[in-house]
Amino acid sequence: MNIKLRSFTLNPFWVTGFVDGEGCFCVSFNKRASLKMKLEVRPSFSLGQHERSVDTLKSLQEFFNTGGIRYDKKEGSYKYEVRDLKSLNEKIIPHFEKYQLISAKKEDFERFKIICLLMKNSKHLNRQGLMIIIENAVKMNQSGKRKYLKEDLLRICGEVEGIV
């Protein structure tokens, strides 16, 4: 399928409003036995849209000058996503600090920002930093699906005594 994209300039206030309604700040975890803390922390910023709005996703990608667009078979939609920590800290977070969210998503963003800063400073590589990350992550997007419960995450990284 060929999709013809048309590019248009986005207003930063419009971008924030659109993300306030459609975007997601997320932190996921994967078990990684090879890592000291046994958990890989994966922050991401994403926004999904139907095929007919893929132009909007392309414009967001151009606006932030980072990220990628992929087809999400599970959702049957296209997704704009930024996962690399440098882009999150240098492009995504500064935008939403300057052009602030106003919905409940603002609280998720604030927690996301803390997590990304901790990771930038390599705090996810020690127990104390990872505990702060887990505490913040489990309070984000509480209506969403979770691969691991908080107790599972603590167990994986050995925080719960006797259960490793």
C-alpha positions in Angstrom: 0.0 0.0 0.0 1.4 3.4 -1.0 0.5 6.3 1.2 1.0 9.8 -0.2 2.1 12.1 2.6 1.4 15.8 2.6 3.5 17.8 5.0 2.3 20.8 6.9 3.8 23.0 9.7 2.5 22.3 13.2 1.9 24.9 15.9 3.6 23.8 19.1 0.4 24.6 21.2 -1.6 22.4 18.8 1.0 19.6 19.2 0.6 19.7 22.9 -3.2 19.7 22.7 -3.2 16.8 20.3 -0.8 14.8 22.5 -2.9 15.7 25.6 -5.8 13.8 23.9 -4.0 11.1 21.9 -0.5 10.6 23.1 1.1 8.4 25.7 4.1 8.6 27.9 5.0 5.1 28.9 7.7 3.1 30.7 7.9 -0.6 30.1 10.2 -3.2 31.6 11.7 -6.4 30.3 13.5 -9.1 32.2 17.2 -9.3 31.3 19.2 -11.9 33.2 22.4 -10.4 31.8 21.8 -7.0 33.5 22.9 -6.4 37.1 19.4 -5.3 38.2 17.8 -8.0 36.0 15.4 -5.4 34.5 15.6 -3.3 31.3 13.8 0.0 31.6 12.2 1.2 28.3 10.7 4.7 28.3 8.7 5.8 25.2 6.6 8.5 23.9 4.0 7.5 21.3 0.8 8.4 19.5 -1.4 6.2 17.4 -3.7 7.1 14.5 -5.7 5.4 11.8 -4.2 5.1 8.4 -6.1 8.1 7.1 -4.2 10.3 9.6 -0.7 9.0 9.0 0.1 12.5 7.5 -0.3 13.9 11.0 2.1 11.4 12.4 4.6 12.2 9.7 4.3 15.9 10.5 4.9 15.1 14.2 8.0 13.2 13.3 9.2 16.2 11.3 8.2 18.6 14.1 10.2 16.8 16.7 12.9 15.7 14.2 13.1 12.3 15.8 11.3 9.0 16.2 9.7 6.6 13.8 6.4 5.5 12.4 5.3 1.9 12.2 2.2 -0.1 11.6 0.8 -1.7 14.8 -0.9 -4.9 13.7 -2.4 -5.5 17.1 -4.1 -2.1 17.1 -4.7 -1.9 13.4 -3.2 1.6 13.3 -0.1 3.6 12.7 2.1 4.7 15.6 4.6 7.5 15.9 7.1 6.5 18.6 10.2 7.9 20.2 12.2 5.5 22.4 15.8 6.7 22.5 16.7 8.3 25.7 18.7 11.2 24.2 15.7 12.3 22.0 13.3 11.9 24.9 15.5 14.1 27.1 16.6 16.7 24.5 13.5 17.0 22.2 10.3 15.6 23.7 10.6 16.6 27.4 11.8 20.2 26.6 8.7 20.7 24.3 6.3 19.6 27.0 8.1 21.7 29.7 7.6 24.8 27.5 4.2 24.0 26.1 2.5 22.3 29.1 -0.1 19.6 29.1 -3.3 20.4 31.0 -5.1 17.1 31.3 -4.4 14.2 33.7 -1.6 13.3 31.2 0.5 16.1 32.8 1.0 13.9 35.9 2.2 11.0 33.7 4.5 13.4 31.9 6.0 14.6 35.2 6.7 11.0 36.3 8.1 10.2 32.8 10.4 13.2 33.0 11.7 12.0 36.4 12.4 8.5 35.0 14.2 9.8 31.9 16.4 12.1 34.1 17.2 9.3 36.4 18.2 7.1 33.4 20.2 9.9 31.8 22.2 9.9 35.1 22.5 6.1 35.0 20.4 5.7 38.2 18.5 2.8 36.7 21.7 0.8 37.1 21.5 0.7 40.9 18.8 -0.5 43.3 17.8 2.8 44.8 17.4 4.5 41.4 15.5 1.5 40.0 13.1 1.5 43.0 12.3 5.2 42.3 11.7 4.4 38.6 9.4 1.5 39.4 7.4 3.6 42.0 6.8 6.3 39.3 6.2 3.9 36.4 3.5 1.9 38.1 1.6 5.1 38.9 1.5 6.1 35.2 -1.3 5.1 32.8 -3.1 3.1 35.4 -5.9 2.1 33.1 -3.4 0.5 30.6 -2.3 -3.0 30.3 0.8 -4.1 32.3 3.2 -6.9 31.6 4.4 -6.9 35.2 2.8 -5.8 38.4 4.8 -3.8 40.9 5.4 -6.9 43.0 6.7 -8.8 40.0 9.2 -6.0 39.2 10.5 -5.9 42.7 10.8 -9.7 42.8 12.7 -9.7 39.5 15.3 -7.2 40.7 15.5 -9.0 44.1 13.9 -6.3 46.2 11.5 -8.7 47.9 13.6 -10.9 50.3 13.6 -14.6 49.7 11.8 -14.4 46.4 14.2 -14.2 43.5 
